Amino acid sequence: MMNSSNNQAEAGAPSDTAGATSTHAHGAWATLAAVGVAALMVQTDSSTVSIANPAIAASLDASLGQIAWVTNAFLLVLAGLMIPAGALADKMGHKKAFLIGVAGFAVASLLCAIAGSVEFLIFSRALQGLFGAFIAPAGLAILRNAFPPDRVGLAFGVFGSVAAIATAGGPVLGGLLVEYASWHWAFLINVPLGIIAFLVGFFVIRETESLTTTRLDLPGAVTLTLAMSSVVWALTGAQEHGWVSDRTIGFGVAGLVLLVVFILIQRKVTAPTVPLGLFKNRTFGLGVILMITTMLVFFVVLFYLTFYLQAVRGDGPAAAAVALLPLTMVFTVSSPLAGSLVGKIGLRAVLVIGAVLTAAAFLLFMRLEVDSGWAVLSPPLILSGFGIGFLSLGALQAIVGNAPPERAGAASGIQQSSSQLGSTLGIAIFSSILATIVTSRFGPALMGRATPETEEALSQLGADPQVTNQVALGFSPGTQAALSEQLEQAGTPAGQVEQIMSALTSAAHESFLGGLHTVFLIAACIALASGVIALFIRQPKPQADDAPASTPAL
């Protein structure tokens, strides 16, 4: 495309050359605007939904396992299909793939907004993941074609800043939408963004001229997605069926078998979803592991603190989003800072520092109590923002920096898929751990607060699975008010209602915080283990001067 433009410029008059250059520049920046709006749509969706989760759970009467799937359905499909979606975009055309992704994501968002059950919402979130998988690889390819080589780095920098802005502002936007409108608007906001991105993209994006004829590895993509889904299904179901139940073990084994089948498929196909040869490089393989563990612990903060803030502490969605700003604001500057430090102190040192900071943050999170204020919450949020930023940038450098130039696209896809997989596993694993701890602690904690007048009522409530589900979600003020109303309608004397609700709330928050502290301790151990893994990382070879330092991910 660029060669054709240059030939025309040489043949024409100087004024024509200037005009063509100006027109092309305008088209390139308009293209960046379309791709940037699409990136804003996807990234804002992820961060606003994290704030909306408590409201969604209350509105649709969802358990912790079900609300985890509201996030996991999106992440699983996105992780499993992002690499083959990139290959399909090369085959069908980047513009066409991008527009399909944007339009489909907007429609899926509308379906999420009108969902009347948690099951339909989970299905719609999976559709979001399906179409979202096209946006990142197609969008980045479009930018590569739209800008000359000496301007691609700048374009990627602007593109990456959009994700940073969405990460920082998304929770605040989500909090305002949920508190002053409803959780449905966390999804509806994507519709106008999708329309803008589609219309601008339709008129300004140029279609690619040479497309690949490589055959797609659909069996590999489907097998990988099923393998990950089976493992996550086993983990999320463990809280209800038990860790050693036939169901849990069966799905876990099925996931491992499917993973083996996936590896066998990758060895035989000519264009594998995941080129296994890349893992012969030790640092590349360790980088993938670090990306998974980093995002695993990151979602411990992002997912569970929203329930702590809104349910235990009683903050509204907007106040909860503001409380998380120390994390999101620091996270936007920690990755660029880590990038500059890699050249000065080395990749291994940056990763180890990030691991230590992240572990220290989780140990400080264990100080949280029911009424903890900003002085207790802010320091670990700031530390985790720096720690996770260092780890994620270091893991990205280990993956992309150790891939051969001809495999850079595949390495980028593996990095993005690893990130989504880590997020999914973090929610699935820790949801099961938290629910298991809450179930074991809530009954004894509740009966320890019983009096002769309240013992029978507390015993019945403690055995009610719906009550236990609400405890695993933090036992919010809305839940407390609903239970209190039910007791009054059942004819319970006002004095006993007050005693029962006081015992319930105290025991529920004690059990939830006990589970949360355990989750934080495990996350700290995982962060320290990441630091040990980082000791075996080698410094990647320097990249060419005209190549971007890293490929931004949606």
C-alpha positions in Angstrom: 0.0 0.0 0.0 2.8 2.4 1.0 4.9 1.5 -2.1 2.0 2.3 -4.4 1.5 5.7 -2.8 5.2 6.5 -3.1 5.3 5.6 -6.8 2.4 7.9 -7.5 4.1 10.7 -5.5 7.2 10.4 -7.6 5.3 10.7 -10.8 3.2 13.7 -9.8 3.9 17.4 -9.3 5.2 18.6 -5.9 1.8 20.0 -5.0 0.2 16.7 -5.8 2.7 14.9 -3.5 1.9 17.3 -0.7 -1.8 16.8 -1.2 -1.6 13.1 -1.3 0.6 13.0 1.8 -1.8 15.2 3.7 -4.8 13.2 2.6 -3.1 9.9 3.6 -2.1 11.4 7.0 -5.7 12.5 7.7 -6.9 9.0 6.7 -4.4 7.4 9.0 -5.4 9.4 12.0 -9.1 8.9 11.3 -8.3 5.2 11.1 -6.6 5.4 14.5 -9.7 7.2 15.9 -11.9 4.3 14.7 -9.6 1.6 16.2 -9.1 3.7 19.4 -12.9 4.0 19.9 -13.2 0.2 19.5 -10.4 -0.3 22.0 -12.1 2.1 24.4 -15.4 0.1 24.0 -13.8 -3.3 24.9 -11.5 -2.1 27.6 -14.2 0.1 29.3 -16.6 -2.8 29.2 -14.2 -5.0 31.2 -13.5 -2.4 33.9 -17.1 -1.2 34.3 -18.5 -4.7 34.6 -16.2 -5.3 37.6 -17.9 -2.5 39.4 -21.3 -3.6 38.3 -20.9 -7.2 39.4 -22.5 -6.7 42.9 -25.5 -4.9 41.4 -25.9 -7.6 38.8 -25.7 -10.4 41.4 -28.4 -8.7 43.5 -30.7 -7.9 40.5 -30.5 -11.4 38.9 -30.2 -13.3 42.2 -26.9 -14.8 41.2 -24.5 -16.8 43.3 -20.8 -16.1 43.5 -20.1 -19.0 41.1 -22.7 -17.6 38.6 -21.4 -14.0 38.9 -17.9 -15.3 38.3 -19.1 -16.8 35.0 -20.4 -13.4 34.0 -16.7 -12.4 33.7 -15.3 -15.8 32.9 -17.5 -16.5 29.9 -16.2 -13.3 28.3 -12.5 -14.0 29.2 -12.6 -17.7 28.2 -13.9 -17.2 24.7 -11.7 -14.2 24.2 -8.6 -16.2 25.3 -9.5 -19.2 23.2 -10.3 -17.4 20.0 -8.1 -14.4 19.8 -5.2 -16.2 18.0 -7.4 -18.0 15.4 -9.4 -14.7 15.0 -6.2 -13.0 14.1 -5.5 -15.6 11.5 -9.1 -15.4 10.1 -8.7 -11.6 9.9 -5.6 -12.1 7.8 -7.6 -14.4 5.5 -10.8 -12.4 5.1 -9.4 -8.9 5.3 -8.6 -6.8 8.4 -11.2 -4.1 7.7 -14.0 -6.7 7.3 -12.9 -8.6 10.4 -12.7 -5.3 12.4 -16.2 -4.2 11.4 -17.7 -7.6 12.1 -16.0 -7.5 15.5 -17.2 -4.0 16.4 -20.8 -4.6 15.2 -21.1 -7.9 16.9 -19.7 -6.6 20.1 -22.2 -3.8 20.2 -25.1 -6.1 19.5 -23.9 -8.6 22.2 -23.6 -5.7 24.6 -27.2 -4.8 23.9 -28.2 -8.4 24.7 -26.3 -8.2 27.9 -28.2 -5.0 28.9 -31.6 -6.6 28.3 -30.7 -9.9 30.0 -33.5 -11.0 32.4 -31.6 -14.0 33.9 -28.0 -14.6 34.8 -27.9 -17.6 32.3 -28.8 -15.3 29.4 -26.3 -12.7 30.6 -23.5 -15.4 30.7 -24.4 -16.4 27.1 -24.4 -12.8 25.9 -21.0 -12.2 27.6 -19.6 -15.2 25.7 -20.9 -13.5 22.5 -19.0 -10.4 23.5 -15.8 -12.5 23.8 -16.4 -14.0 20.4 -16.6 -10.7 18.6 -14.1 -9.0 20.8 -11.5 -11.6 19.7 -11.6 -10.0 16.2 -11.1 -6.4 17.4 -7.6 -6.5 18.8 -5.6 -8.4 16.1 -7.5 -6.8 13.2 -7.2 -3.3 14.8 -3.5 -3.6 15.3 -3.0 -4.9 11.7 -5.0 -2.0 10.4 -2.8 0.5 12.2 0.3 -1.2 10.8 -1.0 -0.7 7.3 -2.4 2.8 7.8 0.8 4.4 9.1 4.3 4.6 7.5 7.0 2.7 9.4 8.4 5.7 11.1 5.0 6.6 12.6 3.8 3.2 13.6 5.4 3.4 17.0 3.6 6.7 17.7 0.3 5.2 16.5 0.7 2.2 18.9 1.6 4.6 21.7 -1.6 6.6 21.3 -3.5 3.3 20.9 -2.0 2.0 24.2 -2.9 5.2 26.0 -6.6 4.5 25.2 -6.4 1.3 27.2 -4.7 3.1 30.1 -7.4 5.8 30.1 -10.1 3.1 30.0 -8.5 1.2 32.9 -8.3 4.3 35.1 -11.7 5.8 34.1 -13.8 2.7 33.5 -14.5 1.9 37.1 -15.5 5.5 37.9 -17.8 5.6 34.8 -19.2 2.2 35.8 -19.8 3.3 39.3 -21.7 6.4 38.2 -23.8 4.5 35.7 -24.7 1.8 38.2 -25.4 4.2 41.1 -27.4 6.8 39.2 -28.9 4.7 36.4 -28.7 0.9 36.6 -26.2 -1.9 35.9 -27.7 -2.3 32.4 -26.0 0.9 31.4 -22.6 -0.7 32.0 -23.4 -2.6 28.8 -25.6 0.0 27.0 -22.7 2.5 26.9 -21.0 0.2 24.4 -23.8 0.6 21.8 -23.1 4.3 20.8 -19.3 3.7 21.0 -19.8 0.7 18.6 -21.9 2.7 16.2 -19.2 5.5 16.1 -16.3 3.0 15.6 -18.3 1.1 12.9 -19.3 4.2 10.9 -15.9 5.9 11.1 -14.1 2.6 10.3 -16.4 1.8 7.3 -15.6 5.1 5.6 -11.9 5.6 6.4 -10.2 2.2 6.9 -8.5 0.9 3.8 -8.8 -2.9 3.2 -5.6 -4.9 3.0 -4.4 -5.8 -0.4 -2.6 -9.1 0.2 -4.3 -11.7 2.3 -3.0 -15.0 3.5 -4.2 -18.3 2.1 -3.1 -20.2 5.2 -5.6 -22.8 6.4 -7.2 -22.0 9.8 -6.6 -24.3 12.8 -10.2 -24.4 13.8 -9.9 -27.9 15.5 -7.0 -26.5 17.7 -9.0 -23.3 18.6 -12.1 -25.2 19.5 -10.1 -27.9 21.5 -8.2 -25.2 23.4 -11.4 -23.3 24.3 -13.1 -26.5 25.5 -10.1 -27.5 27.5 -10.0 -24.2 29.4 -13.7 -24.2 29.8 -13.7 -27.7 31.4 -11.0 -26.8 33.9 -12.8 -23.5 34.8 -16.1 -25.3 35.1 -14.5 -27.8 37.5 -13.1 -25.1 39.6 -16.2 -22.9 39.8 -18.4 -26.0 40.6 -16.1 -27.2 43.4 -17.7 -24.7 45.9 -21.1 -26.4 45.4 -20.2 -30.1 44.7 -16.9 -30.4 46.6 -13.3 -30.5 45.5 -13.2 -34.3 45.3 -16.6 -34.9 43.8 -17.1 -36.9 40.7 -18.2 -33.8 38.8 -15.2 -31.7 39.8 -12.6 -34.5 39.1 -14.4 -35.4 35.9 -14.4 -32.0 34.4 -10.8 -31.4 35.6 -9.6 -34.6 33.9 -11.6 -33.8 30.8 -9.8 -30.5 30.6 -6.4 -32.1 30.9 -7.2 -34.7 28.3 -8.4 -32.0 25.9 -5.2 -30.1 26.5 -3.2 -33.1 25.5 -5.4 -33.5 22.4 -4.7 -29.8 21.6 -1.0 -30.3 21.8 -1.2 -33.3 19.5 -3.2 -31.2 17.0 -0.6 -28.4 17.2 2.1 -30.9 16.3 0.3 -32.1 13.1 -1.3 -29.0 11.5 0.7 -26.7 9.2 -0.5 -23.5 10.7 -1.0 -24.2 14.5 -3.0 -21.9 16.8 0.0 -22.0 19.2 3.4 -22.6 17.5 4.9 -25.0 20.1 8.4 -24.3 18.8 8.3 -21.0 20.6 8.3 -22.7 23.9 11.8 -24.2 23.2 13.0 -20.8 24.3 13.1 -21.0 28.1 12.4 -17.3 28.7 9.5 -17.3 26.4 7.8 -20.2 28.2 8.5 -18.6 31.6 7.1 -15.3 30.3 3.8 -17.1 29.5 3.7 -18.6 33.0 4.4 -15.1 34.5 1.7 -13.5 32.4 -0.8 -16.1 33.7 0.2 -15.7 37.3 0.3 -11.9 37.1 -3.2 -11.6 35.8 -4.4 -14.3 38.2 -3.5 -12.2 41.2 -4.5 -8.9 39.6 -8.1 -10.1 39.4 -8.0 -11.0 43.0 -7.8 -7.2 43.6 -10.1 -6.1 40.9 -12.9 -8.7 41.4 -13.1 -9.2 45.1 -12.4 -5.7 46.4 -15.6 -4.5 44.7 -17.6 -6.9 46.8 -15.7 -5.8 50.0 -16.3 -2.2 49.3 -19.9 -2.3 48.3 -21.2 -5.2 50.5 -19.0 -5.2 53.6 -18.1 -1.5 53.8 -21.4 -0.4 52.4 -20.0 2.0 49.7 -22.1 2.9 46.7 -20.8 1.9 43.2 -19.4 5.4 42.6 -17.6 5.6 46.0 -16.2 2.1 45.5 -14.8 3.1 42.1 -13.2 6.2 43.6 -11.7 4.0 46.4 -10.0 1.9 43.7 -8.5 4.9 41.9 -5.0 4.5 43.7 -4.7 1.2 41.9 -6.0 2.2 38.5 -4.1 5.5 38.4 -0.8 3.9 39.4 -1.3 1.1 37.0 -1.4 3.5 34.1 2.1 4.8 34.9 3.7 1.7 36.3 4.0 -0.1 33.0 5.8 2.8 31.2 8.1 3.2 34.2 8.9 -0.5 34.1 9.7 -0.2 30.4 12.2 2.4 31.1 13.8 0.5 34.0 14.2 -2.7 31.9 16.9 -1.0 29.9 18.7 0.3 33.0 18.5 -2.6 35.5 17.4 -5.5 33.4 14.3 -7.5 32.8 14.9 -10.0 35.6 15.4 -7.2 38.2 12.1 -5.5 37.1 10.2 -8.8 37.4 11.6 -9.5 40.9 10.8 -6.0 42.1 7.3 -6.4 40.8 6.8 -9.7 42.5 8.1 -8.4 45.9 5.9 -5.3 45.7 2.8 -7.4 44.8 3.4 -9.9 47.6 3.8 -7.0 50.1 0.6 -5.5 48.8 -1.4 -8.6 49.5 0.1 -9.0 52.9 -1.1 -5.5 53.7 -4.5 -6.3 52.3 -4.9 -8.8 55.1 -5.3 -5.9 57.5 -8.7 -5.0 56.0 -11.6 -5.1 58.4 -15.2 -4.1 58.2 -14.7 -0.4 58.7 -11.2 0.0 57.2 -10.7 3.5 55.7 -8.4 4.9 53.0 -5.4 4.8 55.3 -5.5 1.0 55.4 -6.8 0.5 51.8 -4.7 2.9 49.8 -1.1 1.7 50.5 -1.7 -1.8 49.3 -3.6 -0.5 46.3 -0.6 1.7 45.3 1.9 -1.1 45.9 -0.1 -3.6 43.8 -0.5 -1.0 41.0 3.3 -0.7 40.8 3.9 -4.4 41.4 1.4 -5.8 38.9 2.4 -3.1 36.3 6.1 -4.2 36.6 5.2 -7.9 36.4 2.8 -7.5 33.4 5.3 -5.4 31.4 8.1 -7.7 32.2 6.1 -10.8 31.2 5.2 -9.1 27.9 8.8 -8.3 27.2 9.8 -11.9 28.0 7.3 -13.3 25.6 7.4 -10.8 22.6 11.1 -10.0 23.1 12.1 -13.6 22.8 10.1 -14.5 19.7 11.7 -14.5 16.2 10.6 -11.5 14.1 8.6 -13.8 11.8 6.7 -15.1 14.8 6.0 -11.7 16.5 2.3 -11.8 15.6 1.9 -15.3 17.1 3.8 -14.3 20.2 1.6 -11.3 20.7 -1.5 -13.5 20.4 -0.1 -16.0 22.9 0.6 -13.1 25.3 -2.9 -11.7 25.1 -4.5 -15.1 25.4 -2.3 -15.9 28.4 -3.4 -12.7 30.0 -7.1 -13.6 29.5 -6.5 -17.1 30.8 -4.8 -15.9 33.9 -7.8 -13.6 34.6 -10.2 -16.4 34.1 -8.3 -18.8 36.4 -7.9 -16.2 39.1 -11.7 -15.6 39.3 -12.5 -19.4 39.1 -9.9 -20.6 41.6 -10.3 -17.9 44.2 -14.1 -17.9 44.0 -14.2 -21.6 44.9 -11.7 -21.0 47.7 -13.6 -18.1 49.1 -17.0 -19.9 48.9 -15.6 -23.0 50.5 -14.1 -21.0 53.5 -17.3 -19.0 53.9 -19.4 -22.2 54.0 -17.2 -23.8 56.6 -17.0 -20.7 58.9 -20.4 -19.1 58.6 -22.4 -21.7 60.6 -20.1 -21.8 63.6 -19.7 -18.0 63.6 -23.4 -17.5 63.5 -24.3 -20.0 66.3 -21.6 -18.5 68.4 -23.7 -15.3 68.5 -27.0 -17.0 69.2 -29.1 -16.4 72.3 -31.9 -18.7 73.5 -34.4 -16.4 71.8 -32.6 -16.3 68.5 -31.1 -19.8 68.3 -33.8 -21.5 66.3 -34.1 -18.7 63.7 -30.3 -18.4 63.3 -30.0 -22.2 62.9 -32.5 -22.1 60.1 -30.9 -19.1 58.4 -27.4 -20.6 58.7 -28.6 -23.7 56.9 -30.3 -21.8 54.1 -28.1 -22.0 50.9 -29.5 -18.7 49.6 -28.2 -16.9 52.7 -24.8 -18.6 52.4 -24.6 -17.5 48.8 -25.2 -13.9 49.9 -22.5 -14.3 52.6 -20.0 -15.3 49.9 -20.9 -12.1 48.0 -20.2 -10.0 51.2 -23.8 -9.8 52.6 -24.6 -6.4 51.3 -26.9 -3.7 52.9 -29.5 -4.6 50.3 -29.5 -8.2 51.4 -29.7 -7.2 55.0 -32.7 -5.1 54.4 -34.5 -7.8 52.4 -33.9 -10.4 55.1 -35.0 -8.0 57.8 -38.3 -7.4 55.9 -38.9 -11.1 55.5 -38.5 -11.7 59.2 -40.9 -8.9 60.0 -43.5 -10.3 57.5 -43.1 -13.7 59.2 -44.2 -12.1 62.5 -40.9 -12.1 64.3 -40.9 -9.5 67.1 -39.1 -6.3 66.3 -36.6 -6.8 69.1 -35.7 -10.3 67.9 -35.4 -9.1 64.3 -32.7 -6.6 65.4 -30.8 -9.3 67.4 -31.0 -11.8 64.5 -29.8 -9.3 61.9 -27.0 -8.1 64.1 -25.8 -11.6 64.6 -26.2 -12.4 60.9 -24.4 -9.4 59.6 -21.5 -9.7 62.1 -21.0 -13.5 61.4 -21.4 -12.9 57.6 -18.8 -10.2 57.5 -16.4 -12.1 59.7 -16.7 -15.2 57.5 -16.3 -13.2 54.3 -13.2 -11.4 55.5 -11.7 -14.6 56.8 -12.1 -16.1 53.3 -10.8 -12.9 51.7 -7.7 -12.8 54.0 -6.9 -16.4 53.0 -7.3 -15.5 49.3 -4.9 -12.6 49.9 -2.4 -14.9 51.6 -2.5 -17.4 48.7 -2.1 -14.5 46.2 1.0 -13.3 48.1 2.5 -16.7 47.9 1.8 -16.9 44.1 3.4 -13.4 43.7 6.6 -14.6 45.6 6.6 -17.8 43.4 6.6 -15.5 40.4 9.6 -13.7 41.7 11.5 -17.1 42.0 10.5 -17.9 38.4 11.8 -14.5 37.3 15.3 -15.5 38.5 15.5 -17.9 35.6 14.6 -15.2 33.0 17.2 -14.2 30.4 17.4 -10.6 29.1 15.7 -10.5 25.6 17.7 -9.5 22.6 17.3 -5.8 21.7 14.7 -5.1 19.1 15.2 -3.1 15.9 15.1 0.7 16.4 12.1 1.1 14.1 10.1 -1.6 15.9 7.7 -0.8 18.7 8.9 -1.9 22.2 5.7 -3.9 22.7 2.4 -4.5 21.1 -0.5 -3.0 23.1 -3.3 -5.3 24.0 -7.0 -4.6 24.3 
